[in-house]
């Protein structure tokens, strides 16, 4: 089994140590939490949040503590203001527990243990926020299903940009995720989570990490300059297609004890090693003439290969190992922009479907 280098392990331990120190600076949780109560009231009433209809809640200034949302069927509009913490352990910038049909938008969230956290909350929209310098940027936990996380900027020193744990049927699309340790992490999260159209770059660990997570879709993402582009452990039956996995990832994709994943129509370009496969057997093409993946080192490895009937498919398989091969490699690069557009449309439809299947807003 391939081992991570000593320097990489030391980097991870250093990052964890920095986070641990940061989040233990204040052993006592700060006071002054703001609540949006179930009856629509704001507690305390002098908090810099206004509402005229108990449906739309708009920030009037910066907030320097946690916000706990106890009401469903509302819109929280940060209007560009910041929710800022003080690195308190287990602190949550914006927290939803058991809530549905809540939209959180236009908020900058930083310096919390969890920037935005959802527990057992479904049918919510997290959109257009800036999430920086938290332990977990956005975390979904405990059967937080059918949520949409889109158009957010998640950068600068989050340990996990977006983290889904035990949560299914979520859409994560169109986010800019850069300079974190891990970009997107799924753990024990299966059944049609859609990870599509994200720009995931310059993360110090994996761009996308799946652990014990199956039957998800990873498509149309741009994944570059990370240690591992996509890293799967004990994860099966996932669809990985139409991604640009490029530009100096150490491993384009790393599969450990992960089989029966469909991996095709991706561009593997200039990674130090395109694929690392351990105890895994996967599907690397969609047959002829649909084809497999584009490999930037293909012509160097197979100089005598030729194109089949001007189809854009090569006639010589790209061999990964004895159990894995792309039988119909593609030339030139697969048009992933088309896949990205398709998935953006599908994501919009998923949001519409989600909103149609959650309780309507109460009349005021």
The 8 nearest C-alpha neighbors of each residue, nearest first, counted from 0:
[[1, 2, 277, 255, 278, 276, 3, 275],
 [0, 2, 3, 277, 275, 4, 276, 255],
 [3, 1, 4, 0, 5, 8, 7, 6],
 [2, 4, 7, 5, 8, 1, 6, 0],
 [5, 3, 7, 6, 2, 8, 9, 1],
 [4, 6, 8, 7, 9, 3, 10, 2],
 [5, 7, 9, 4, 8, 10, 3, 11],
 [8, 6, 10, 4, 9, 5, 11, 3],
 [9, 7, 11, 5, 10, 6, 12, 4],
 [8, 10, 6, 12, 7, 11, 13, 5],
 [11, 9, 7, 13, 8, 12, 6, 14],
 [10, 12, 14, 8, 13, 9, 15, 7],
 [13, 11, 9, 15, 14, 10, 16, 8],
 [12, 14, 16, 10, 11, 15, 9, 17],
 [15, 13, 11, 17, 16, 12, 10, 18],
 [16, 14, 12, 18, 17, 13, 19, 11],
 [15, 17, 19, 13, 14, 18, 12, 20],
 [16, 18, 14, 20, 19, 15, 21, 13],
 [19, 17, 21, 15, 16, 20, 22, 14],
 [20, 18, 16, 22, 17, 21, 15, 23],
 [19, 21, 17, 23, 18, 22, 16, 24],
 [22, 20, 18, 19, 23, 24, 86, 17],
 [21, 23, 86, 88, 87, 19, 20, 24],
 [24, 22, 20, 25, 21, 26, 88, 19],
 [23, 25, 21, 22, 26, 20, 87, 86],
 [24, 26, 23, 27, 87, 28, 22, 86],
 [25, 27, 23, 24, 28, 87, 88, 22],
 [28, 26, 25, 29, 87, 88, 23, 30],
 [27, 29, 87, 30, 26, 25, 90, 88],
 [28, 30, 27, 31, 64, 87, 32, 85],
 [31, 29, 32, 28, 64, 65, 27, 33],
 [30, 32, 64, 33, 29, 65, 43, 63],
 [33, 31, 65, 64, 30, 66, 34, 67],
 [32, 34, 66, 42, 65, 67, 31, 43],
 [35, 33, 67, 42, 36, 66, 41, 68],
 [34, 36, 41, 68, 69, 40, 39, 67],
 [35, 37, 69, 39, 40, 38, 34, 70],
 [36, 38, 70, 69, 39, 35, 40, 71],
 [39, 37, 36, 40, 70, 35, 53, 69],
 [40, 38, 53, 36, 37, 35, 70, 41],
 [41, 39, 36, 38, 35, 42, 53, 37],
 [40, 42, 35, 44, 43, 34, 36, 39],
 [43, 41, 44, 34, 33, 35, 40, 36],
 [42, 44, 45, 46, 41, 33, 34, 31],
 [43, 45, 42, 41, 46, 40, 47, 48],
 [44, 46, 43, 47, 42, 48, 41, 49],
 [45, 47, 44, 48, 43, 33, 42, 41],
 [48, 46, 59, 60, 58, 45, 49, 62],
 [49, 47, 58, 57, 59, 46, 56, 50],
 [48, 50, 57, 56, 58, 47, 59, 51],
 [51, 49, 56, 53, 52, 55, 57, 48],
 [50, 52, 53, 49, 55, 54, 56, 57],
 [51, 53, 54, 50, 363, 55, 56, 39],
 [54, 52, 39, 50, 51, 55, 56, 40],
 [53, 55, 73, 52, 74, 56, 72, 50],
 [56, 54, 74, 73, 50, 53, 75, 57],
 [57, 55, 50, 75, 49, 74, 76, 48],
 [58, 56, 76, 49, 48, 77, 75, 55],
 [59, 57, 48, 77, 60, 47, 78, 76],
 [58, 60, 47, 48, 57, 49, 61, 80],
 [61, 59, 47, 58, 80, 62, 48, 81],
 [60, 62, 81, 80, 82, 63, 59, 47],
 [63, 61, 82, 64, 81, 83, 60, 47],
 [64, 62, 83, 84, 82, 61, 65, 81],
 [63, 65, 84, 32, 62, 31, 83, 66],
 [64, 66, 92, 32, 91, 93, 33, 67],
 [65, 67, 33, 93, 34, 32, 92, 94],
 [68, 66, 34, 94, 93, 33, 69, 35],
 [67, 69, 35, 95, 70, 34, 94, 66],
 [68, 70, 37, 36, 35, 67, 71, 95],
 [71, 69, 37, 68, 36, 35, 39, 98],
 [72, 70, 99, 98, 73, 101, 100, 69],
 [73, 71, 100, 360, 101, 99, 70, 54],
 [74, 72, 54, 101, 71, 55, 102, 75],
 [75, 73, 55, 102, 101, 56, 54, 76],
 [74, 76, 103, 56, 102, 55, 57, 104],
 [77, 75, 57, 104, 78, 105, 56, 74],
 [76, 78, 106, 105, 58, 79, 80, 57],
 [79, 77, 105, 76, 80, 58, 106, 57],
 [78, 80, 105, 77, 106, 107, 81, 76],
 [79, 81, 61, 77, 78, 106, 60, 107],
 [82, 80, 107, 61, 108, 106, 83, 62],
 [81, 83, 62, 108, 63, 107, 61, 92],
 [84, 82, 63, 109, 110, 108, 81, 62],
 [85, 83, 110, 111, 64, 63, 86, 109],
 [84, 86, 87, 110, 111, 83, 25, 64],
 [85, 87, 22, 111, 110, 21, 84, 88],
 [86, 88, 22, 90, 85, 25, 28, 89],
 [87, 89, 22, 90, 112, 23, 86, 26],
 [90, 88, 112, 87, 91, 113, 111, 22],
 [91, 89, 112, 87, 88, 111, 113, 92],
 [92, 90, 113, 93, 114, 111, 65, 94],
 [91, 93, 65, 114, 115, 111, 66, 113],
 [94, 92, 115, 66, 91, 67, 65, 116],
 [95, 93, 67, 116, 91, 68, 117, 115],
 [96, 94, 117, 68, 98, 118, 116, 67],
 [95, 97, 118, 98, 120, 119, 117, 94],
 [96, 98, 120, 119, 118, 95, 99, 121],
 [99, 97, 120, 71, 96, 95, 121, 70],
 [100, 98, 121, 71, 122, 101, 123, 120],
 [99, 101, 72, 123, 122, 71, 102, 357],
 [102, 100, 123, 73, 72, 99, 74, 71],
 [101, 103, 124, 74, 123, 75, 125, 104],
 [104, 102, 75, 125, 74, 76, 126, 124],
 [103, 105, 126, 76, 127, 128, 106, 125],
 [104, 106, 128, 77, 79, 127, 78, 76],
 [107, 105, 77, 128, 79, 104, 80, 81],
 [106, 108, 81, 129, 128, 130, 82, 80],
 [109, 107, 82, 130, 114, 81, 83, 106],
 [108, 110, 131, 83, 132, 111, 133, 130],
 [109, 111, 84, 133, 86, 132, 85, 83],
 [112, 110, 133, 86, 84, 113, 114, 90],
 [111, 113, 134, 90, 89, 133, 88, 91],
 [114, 112, 91, 135, 111, 115, 136, 116],
 [113, 115, 136, 92, 111, 137, 108, 91],
 [116, 114, 137, 93, 113, 92, 94, 138],
 [117, 115, 138, 94, 137, 139, 113, 93],
 [116, 118, 95, 139, 120, 96, 94, 140],
 [119, 117, 96, 140, 120, 141, 143, 139],
 [118, 120, 143, 97, 142, 141, 96, 140],
 [121, 119, 97, 143, 98, 118, 117, 99],
 [122, 120, 144, 143, 99, 145, 123, 146],
 [121, 123, 146, 145, 100, 99, 353, 357],
 [124, 122, 100, 146, 101, 121, 99, 102],
 [123, 125, 102, 147, 146, 126, 148, 103],
 [126, 124, 148, 103, 102, 104, 147, 149],
 [127, 125, 104, 149, 150, 128, 151, 148],
 [126, 128, 151, 150, 105, 104, 149, 129],
 [127, 129, 151, 105, 106, 104, 126, 107],
 [128, 130, 107, 152, 151, 153, 108, 106],
 [131, 129, 153, 108, 107, 136, 109, 152],
 [132, 130, 109, 154, 155, 133, 153, 157],
 [131, 133, 156, 157, 110, 109, 155, 134],
 [134, 132, 157, 110, 111, 135, 112, 136],
 [133, 135, 112, 158, 157, 113, 136, 18],
 [136, 134, 113, 159, 133, 157, 158, 137],
 [135, 137, 160, 114, 133, 157, 161, 113],
 [138, 136, 115, 161, 114, 135, 116, 162],
 [139, 137, 162, 116, 163, 161, 135, 115],
 [140, 138, 163, 117, 143, 116, 164, 118],
 [141, 139, 118, 164, 143, 165, 142, 117],
 [140, 142, 119, 165, 118, 143, 166, 164],
 [143, 141, 166, 119, 144, 165, 140, 167],
 [142, 144, 119, 120, 166, 121, 140, 141],
 [143, 145, 121, 167, 166, 168, 142, 146],
 [146, 144, 169, 122, 168, 121, 353, 147],
 [147, 145, 122, 123, 169, 144, 121, 124],
 [146, 148, 170, 124, 169, 171, 125, 149],
 [149, 147, 125, 171, 126, 124, 170, 172],
 [150, 148, 172, 126, 173, 174, 151, 171],
 [149, 151, 174, 127, 173, 126, 152, 172],
 [152, 150, 127, 128, 174, 149, 126, 129],
 [153, 151, 129, 175, 174, 176, 130, 154],
 [154, 152, 130, 176, 160, 131, 129, 175],
 [155, 153, 177, 131, 178, 176, 179, 152],
 [156, 154, 178, 131, 132, 179, 157, 177],
 [155, 157, 179, 132, 158, 178, 154, 131],
 [156, 158, 133, 179, 132, 134, 159, 160],
 [157, 159, 180, 134, 179, 135, 156, 181],
 [160, 158, 181, 135, 157, 161, 182, 162],
 [159, 161, 136, 182, 157, 183, 153, 135],
 [162, 160, 183, 137, 159, 136, 138, 184],
 [161, 163, 138, 184, 185, 183, 159, 137],
 [164, 162, 185, 139, 138, 166, 184, 186],
 [163, 165, 186, 140, 166, 188, 187, 139],
 [166, 164, 188, 187, 141, 142, 140, 186],
 [165, 167, 142, 188, 143, 164, 144, 163],
 [168, 166, 144, 189, 188, 190, 169, 192],
 [169, 167, 192, 191, 145, 144, 190, 170],
 [168, 170, 192, 145, 146, 167, 144, 147],
 [169, 171, 193, 147, 192, 148, 172, 194],
 [172, 170, 148, 194, 149, 193, 147, 195],
 [173, 171, 149, 195, 196, 197, 174, 194],
 [172, 174, 197, 196, 150, 149, 175, 195],
 [175, 173, 150, 151, 197, 149, 172, 152],
 [174, 176, 152, 198, 197, 153, 199, 151],
 [177, 175, 153, 199, 154, 182, 198, 174],
 [176, 178, 200, 154, 201, 179, 199, 202],
 [179, 177, 202, 201, 155, 154, 156, 180],
 [180, 178, 156, 202, 157, 181, 155, 177],
 [179, 181, 203, 158, 204, 202, 159, 157],
 [182, 180, 159, 205, 204, 179, 206, 202],
 [181, 183, 206, 160, 207, 159, 176, 179],
 [184, 182, 207, 161, 160, 162, 181, 208],
 [183, 185, 208, 162, 207, 209, 161, 163],
 [186, 184, 163, 209, 188, 162, 164, 208],
 [185, 187, 210, 164, 188, 211, 212, 209],
 [188, 186, 211, 212, 165, 164, 210, 189],
 [189, 187, 165, 212, 166, 186, 167, 164],
 [188, 190, 213, 212, 167, 214, 215, 191],
 [191, 189, 214, 167, 215, 168, 192, 213],
 [192, 190, 215, 168, 214, 193, 189, 216],
 [191, 193, 168, 169, 215, 167, 170, 190],
 [194, 192, 170, 216, 191, 195, 171, 215],
 [195, 193, 217, 171, 172, 216, 170, 218],
 [196, 194, 218, 172, 219, 220, 197, 217],
 [195, 197, 220, 219, 173, 172, 339, 218],
 [198, 196, 173, 220, 174, 172, 195, 199],
 [197, 199, 175, 221, 220, 176, 174, 200],
 [200, 198, 176, 222, 177, 221, 206, 197],
 [199, 201, 223, 177, 222, 224, 202, 198],
 [200, 202, 224, 178, 225, 177, 203, 223],
 [203, 201, 178, 179, 225, 180, 204, 200],
 [202, 204, 180, 225, 226, 179, 201, 181],
 [205, 203, 180, 181, 226, 202, 225, 227],
 [206, 204, 227, 181, 207, 228, 226, 208],
 [205, 207, 182, 228, 181, 229, 199, 225],
 [208, 206, 229, 183, 205, 182, 184, 230],
 [209, 207, 184, 230, 205, 229, 231, 185],
 [210, 208, 231, 185, 212, 184, 186, 232],
 [209, 211, 186, 232, 212, 233, 234, 231],
 [212, 210, 187, 234, 233, 186, 232, 209],
 [213, 211, 187, 234, 188, 189, 210, 209],
 [212, 214, 189, 235, 234, 237, 236, 215],
 [215, 213, 237, 236, 190, 189, 191, 235],
 [214, 216, 191, 237, 192, 213, 190, 189],
 [215, 217, 238, 193, 237, 194, 239, 218],
 [218, 216, 194, 239, 195, 238, 193, 240],
 [219, 217, 195, 240, 241, 242, 220, 239],
 [218, 220, 339, 242, 196, 241, 195, 338],
 [221, 219, 196, 242, 197, 218, 195, 198],
 [220, 222, 243, 198, 199, 242, 197, 244],
 [223, 221, 199, 244, 200, 228, 243, 220],
 [222, 224, 200, 245, 246, 225, 248, 244],
 [225, 223, 201, 248, 247, 246, 200, 226],
 [224, 226, 248, 202, 201, 227, 203, 223],
 [225, 227, 249, 204, 248, 205, 203, 228],
 [228, 226, 205, 250, 225, 229, 248, 249],
 [227, 229, 251, 206, 252, 205, 248, 222],
 [230, 228, 252, 207, 227, 206, 208, 205],
 [229, 231, 253, 208, 252, 254, 227, 209],
 [232, 230, 209, 254, 234, 208, 210, 255],
 [231, 233, 255, 210, 234, 257, 256, 254],
 [234, 232, 257, 256, 211, 210, 255, 231],
 [235, 233, 257, 212, 211, 213, 232, 231],
 [234, 236, 213, 258, 260, 257, 259, 237],
 [237, 235, 260, 214, 259, 213, 238, 261],
 [236, 238, 214, 260, 215, 213, 235, 216],
 [237, 239, 216, 261, 260, 217, 215, 262],
 [240, 238, 262, 217, 218, 261, 216, 237],
 [241, 239, 218, 263, 264, 265, 242, 262],
 [240, 242, 265, 219, 335, 264, 218, 338],
 [243, 241, 219, 265, 220, 218, 240, 244],
 [244, 242, 221, 266, 245, 222, 265, 220],
 [245, 243, 222, 267, 266, 251, 242, 223],
 [246, 244, 268, 223, 243, 269, 267, 270],
 [245, 247, 223, 269, 224, 270, 248, 268],
 [246, 248, 270, 224, 249, 271, 269, 245],
 [247, 249, 225, 224, 270, 226, 250, 227],
 [248, 250, 271, 226, 227, 270, 247, 272],
 [251, 249, 227, 272, 252, 248, 273, 274],
 [250, 252, 273, 228, 274, 270, 248, 244],
 [251, 253, 229, 274, 250, 228, 230, 227],
 [252, 254, 275, 230, 274, 276, 250, 231],
 [255, 253, 276, 231, 257, 230, 277, 232],
 [256, 254, 277, 232, 257, 278, 231, 276],
 [255, 257, 278, 233, 279, 232, 277, 258],
 [258, 256, 233, 234, 279, 255, 235, 254],
 [257, 259, 280, 279, 281, 235, 260, 256],
 [260, 258, 281, 236, 235, 282, 280, 261],
 [259, 261, 236, 237, 281, 235, 258, 238],
 [262, 260, 282, 238, 239, 283, 237, 263],
 [263, 261, 239, 283, 240, 282, 260, 238],
 [262, 264, 291, 292, 284, 240, 283, 265],
 [265, 263, 292, 241, 240, 291, 333, 266],
 [266, 264, 241, 242, 292, 240, 263, 243],
 [265, 267, 293, 243, 244, 268, 332, 292],
 [268, 266, 294, 244, 245, 293, 295, 265],
 [267, 269, 245, 295, 270, 266, 294, 244],
 [270, 268, 246, 245, 247, 295, 271, 267],
 [269, 271, 247, 248, 272, 273, 251, 268],
 [270, 272, 249, 247, 250, 248, 269, 273],
 [273, 271, 250, 270, 274, 249, 251, 275],
 [272, 274, 251, 270, 250, 267, 271, 252],
 [275, 273, 252, 251, 272, 250, 253, 276],
 [274, 276, 253, 254, 252, 250, 277, 273],
 [275, 277, 254, 253, 279, 255, 274, 278],
 [278, 276, 255, 279, 254, 256, 275, 0],
 [277, 279, 256, 255, 276, 280, 257, 254],
 [278, 280, 258, 257, 256, 277, 276, 255],
 [281, 279, 258, 322, 323, 259, 278, 282],
 [280, 282, 259, 258, 260, 323, 283, 279],
 [283, 281, 261, 262, 284, 260, 259, 280],
 [282, 284, 325, 262, 263, 291, 261, 324],
 [291, 285, 283, 263, 290, 325, 286, 282],
 [286, 284, 290, 289, 291, 263, 287, 283],
 [285, 287, 290, 284, 289, 288, 327, 291],
 [288, 286, 289, 290, 327, 285, 312, 284],
 [287, 289, 290, 286, 310, 312, 327, 285],
 [290, 288, 287, 285, 286, 291, 284, 312],
 [291, 289, 327, 285, 287, 288, 286, 284],
 [284, 290, 292, 263, 328, 327, 264, 285],
 [293, 291, 264, 265, 263, 328, 329, 266],
 [292, 294, 266, 329, 332, 328, 267, 330],
 [295, 293, 267, 297, 296, 268, 292, 266],
 [294, 296, 268, 297, 267, 269, 293, 298],
 [297, 295, 299, 294, 298, 300, 269, 268],
 [296, 298, 300, 294, 299, 295, 301, 317],
 [299, 297, 301, 302, 300, 296, 304, 295],
 [298, 300, 296, 297, 301, 302, 295, 303],
 [301, 299, 297, 298, 302, 296, 317, 303],
 [300, 302, 298, 303, 304, 299, 297, 315],
 [301, 303, 298, 304, 299, 300, 297, 305],
 [302, 304, 301, 305, 298, 315, 300, 299],
 [305, 303, 301, 315, 302, 314, 313, 306],
 [306, 304, 313, 314, 307, 303, 315, 312],
 [305, 307, 313, 312, 314, 309, 308, 311],
 [306, 308, 309, 310, 312, 313, 314, 305],
 [309, 307, 310, 306, 311, 312, 305, 313],
 [310, 308, 307, 311, 306, 312, 313, 305],
 [309, 311, 308, 312, 307, 288, 306, 313],
 [310, 312, 330, 309, 329, 306, 331, 313],
 [311, 313, 329, 310, 306, 328, 307, 327],
 [314, 312, 306, 328, 305, 315, 307, 327],
 [313, 315, 305, 307, 306, 304, 327, 316],
 [314, 316, 304, 313, 317, 326, 327, 301],
 [317, 315, 326, 325, 327, 318, 324, 328],
 [316, 318, 325, 324, 326, 319, 328, 315],
 [317, 319, 324, 320, 316, 325, 323, 321],
 [318, 320, 324, 323, 317, 321, 274, 325],
 [321, 319, 323, 322, 318, 324, 276, 317],
 [320, 322, 323, 319, 318, 324, 280, 276],
 [323, 321, 320, 280, 324, 279, 319, 281],
 [322, 324, 320, 319, 321, 280, 281, 318],
 [325, 323, 318, 319, 317, 326, 283, 316],
 [324, 326, 283, 317, 316, 284, 327, 328],
 [325, 327, 316, 324, 328, 284, 317, 315],
 [326, 328, 290, 291, 325, 312, 313, 316],
 [329, 327, 291, 292, 313, 312, 325, 293],
 [330, 328, 312, 293, 292, 311, 291, 290],
 [331, 329, 311, 332, 312, 293, 328, 313],
 [330, 332, 329, 333, 311, 293, 312, 334],
 [333, 331, 293, 330, 266, 334, 329, 294],
 [332, 334, 335, 264, 266, 331, 293, 265],
 [335, 333, 336, 337, 332, 338, 241, 264],
 [334, 336, 241, 338, 337, 333, 219, 339],
 [337, 335, 339, 338, 334, 340, 219, 241],
 [338, 336, 340, 335, 339, 334, 341, 219],
 [337, 339, 335, 341, 336, 340, 219, 241],
 [338, 340, 219, 336, 342, 337, 196, 341],
 [341, 339, 343, 337, 342, 338, 336, 344],
 [342, 340, 338, 344, 339, 343, 337, 345],
 [341, 343, 345, 339, 344, 340, 346, 338],
 [342, 344, 346, 340, 345, 341, 339, 347],
 [345, 343, 347, 341, 342, 346, 348, 340],
 [344, 346, 342, 348, 343, 347, 349, 341],
 [345, 347, 349, 343, 348, 344, 342, 350],
 [348, 346, 344, 350, 349, 345, 343, 351],
 [347, 349, 345, 351, 346, 350, 352, 344],
 [348, 350, 346, 352, 347, 351, 353, 345],
 [351, 349, 353, 347, 352, 348, 354, 346],
 [352, 350, 348, 354, 353, 349, 355, 347],
 [353, 351, 349, 355, 350, 354, 348, 356],
 [354, 352, 350, 356, 351, 355, 122, 349],
 [353, 355, 351, 356, 352, 357, 350, 122],
 [356, 354, 352, 353, 357, 351, 358, 359],
 [355, 357, 353, 354, 352, 358, 122, 351],
 [356, 358, 354, 355, 122, 359, 100, 353],
 [359, 357, 360, 356, 100, 72, 99, 355],
 [358, 360, 361, 357, 72, 100, 355, 354],
 [361, 359, 72, 362, 358, 73, 54, 100],
 [362, 360, 359, 363, 72, 54, 358, 73],
 [363, 361, 360, 359, 54, 52, 53, 72],
 [362, 361, 52, 53, 54, 360, 51, 39]]
